[in-house]
Amino acid sequence: MSQKKTRFHIPVRSLAPNAITVLALCAGMFGVRFALREEWESAVIAILIAGIFDGLDGSVARLLKGTSRFGAELDSLSDVISFGVAPALIMYMWVLNDVRGLGWLMSLIFVICMALRLARFNTVMKNDELGGEVKAGYFTGIPAPASAALALLPMVLSFEYGFDFLKDPKFCSAYMAIICLLTVSRIPTFSFKSLKIHKEHVIFVLLGIAVLASLLITDLWLTVSFVGMTYIISIPTIAILTYRKKD
């Protein structure tokens, strides 16, 4: 007797989130390609686009009910490359290679810290006991896309300002070390995915988004610099204080 082969069909909607994740991975790799050609602004834009895709894939998966174990693993692997390997190589090719061993060491440590941070995040998401220690609306440490953007902040500031210290490899190495520590730390940072807005404030939020979009189009690097600095300042002044109030 001949046995019929069983064919498994996958809903098309389940492919959409994974496709977005792959696009994020491609954007990260394009960032490296632009860095090899010394097109620094394009390299940063590629990483920012990867961050946008990373923020969309999970939301699209939940919206289309296309979440899967495969998608979760693919997302983590993509994050390590797009927000770990790519920013580290971009910074190394920009100025860190001027201090040779030290610059490569900081790039390597950044990638390792990113991998450790993502591994811890995945563990927390899978373990109910650990997950109970994490409060709604907060991450433990700086999330991967934010770490990547902050690692590139000296470069972004150099596009707008001509300060020599921004291109100093020793300064950038020390700055990368601080970002590495914040990435793997247990410092609470905002999880904007969990934030809830009162219906009376929706119109103001939409207005703020419109203003931000206009500023990004008008002066991209100045706006990105402002957002990055504001995020850094918000960690000790707002995030940690509001986190402690929930105890």
C-alpha positions, 0 to 999 in steps of 0.5 A, a space after each residue: 500500500 502506498 502512503 500519502 505524504 502529509 502536506 502542511 500548509 502555513 497561513 500567509 498571514 504568519 509569514 508577514 511578521 517574519 518577512 518584516 524581521 528579515 527586512 530588519 536584518 537586511 537593513 542592519 547588513 546594509 548599514 555595514 555595507 554603507 560603512 564599508 563605503 564610508 557613507 556614514 549617514 546612510 549607515 546610521 539611517 539603515 540601523 534606524 530603519 532596522 529599529 522601525 522594522 523591529 518595532 513592527 514585527 511583533 505588533 504585526 504578529 499579534 495583530 494577525 495572530 501569526 506569532 510562532 516559536 520560529 518567529 521569536 527565535 528569528 527575531 532574536 537572531 536578527 536583533 543580534 546582527 542588526 543591533 549588535 554586530 552592525 553598530 559595533 562594526 560601523 563604530 569600529 570602521 568609523 573611529 575605533 580602529 584608530 586605537 586598534 586593539 582597544 577599539 576592536 575589544 570594545 566592539 567585541 564586548 558590545 556584541 557580547 553584551 547585546 547577545 547576553 541582553 537578548 538571551 536574558 530577555 528571552 529567558 524572562 519571557 519564557 520563565 513565569 517566575 522570572 517574568 513576575 519580577 519584571 514590572 509592566 511597562 519597563 525593560 530590564 536594561 536598555 532594549 536592543 534597538 535603543 542600545 544600537 541607536 545610543 552606540 551610534 549617538 557620537 556619530 550622529 552628533 558629529 553630523 550636526 556639530 564639529 566637536 573634535 572629541 566626538 571623533 576621538 577614538 578613546 572617548 568613543 571607546 569609553 562611551 561604548 563601555 558605558 552603553 555596554 554596561 547599561 545594556 546588560 544592567 538591571 536598570 529599569 527603562 521604559 517599554 513604550 509598547 506597554 504604555 497606555 494613554 488616557 483617551 483625553 490625551 490622545 489628540 495631544 499624542 497625535 499632535 506630538 507625533 506629527 510635530 516629531 515627524 515634521 522635525 525628522 524631515 526638516 532636520 533629521 540629525 538634530 532631532 535624532 540627537 535630541 531624542 537620544 539625549 532625552 532618552 538617556 536623561 530620562 533613565 535616571 530622572 524618570 524611569 528609575 524614579 517611577 519604577 521605584 514608586 510601584 514597589 
